[in-house]
């Protein structure tokens, strides 16, 4: 294998990631100027969606940063960035509802989320060591190919995690959009904006998964090449 190939893979997906991130931020900024029905803030939307679905044990909290919104299944909190928590616009409503979609998945034991949660400890371990094992494995591929194979297995786990994340995120967005529409939070004019915001957010996970898969294939080819030598 030609060593610069890894830089080509990295460069292509870094560019794609930047483009998607730029589009996401651009749309979020644009949709932050469009008010949502009833003047509800992201906090209001989240609390209303949780209540409408009979979820009483999840708290909605504000967190620092931009686009740092997430659901924490361990302590059962929907954490919204300040612009989402206090914002009464389409972007805030879409993001808040999406994170509550994860809370619904958790409450209903959604299979993909359950599988993803079980992999978290393993992936945390793999992520801590994988780059060092892969680096050493590539250097020693001709004399000690087993080390690279171990790195490939660890990296394979992180790749699997990336792909399992996709249905989790897509399903959360579907739940969010359906509820926003049924609850009248979005209208005929604003609903497509909420769809667009969540679609571009999903693209970030797609790019991450494809990037991880491309790197995994590269490491496998390096391993096979070393075995032949």
C-alpha positions, 0 to 999 in steps of 0.5 A: 500500500502506498502510505499517502493513501491514508492522507487522501482518505483523511483529506476527502472525509475531512473536507466532506465533514467540513462542508456538512458542518458548514451547511448545518451551522448555516441552516441552524443560523438561518432557522434561528430567525424563524419563530416557532408556533406559540412562542415556545422555547426549546426547553418548553418544546422538550418538556411538552414532548416528554409530558405528551409521551408520559415521560416524567423522570427526565429533566431538561437542562441547559448546557454550555457550547454550540450544538452540544445538545444530547440526551444522557441515558445514565442520569436521564437528562435532555441537555440543550445548548443555551441557544436551543434551551432559550430559543423560540425558533424552528431550529431550537424546536427541531433540536430539542424534539430530536433529543427528546426522541432519544429519551422516548427510545430509552423509555421504550427500549428501542433495540438499536439504542439498547445495542449502542448503549451496551457497546459504549464501555467497549468502544470507550476502551477501544478508542483509548488504545486503538490509534497506538495499537494501529501505529505500532501494528503498521510499523511492525506489520512484516514482523508482528502482523498480529499487533495490527490485526488487534488494532483492526479489531479495535477499530472495527468495534468503533466503526460498528458503533458508528453505523449502529448510531445511524438508525438511532439518530434517524429514528430520533429525528423521525419521532421528533418531526412526527411529534412537532407536526402532530402537536402543531409546533411546526406549520406547513411553512416551518415544518420543512425547515425543521426537516432540513435542520435534522437532515443535515445533522444526520449527515454528520453521522453518515460522514463519520461512519463512512470515514471510519469504514474507509479507514478500516478497509485501508488498515485491512489492506495494509495487514493483508499486504504485510502478510503477503510480504 
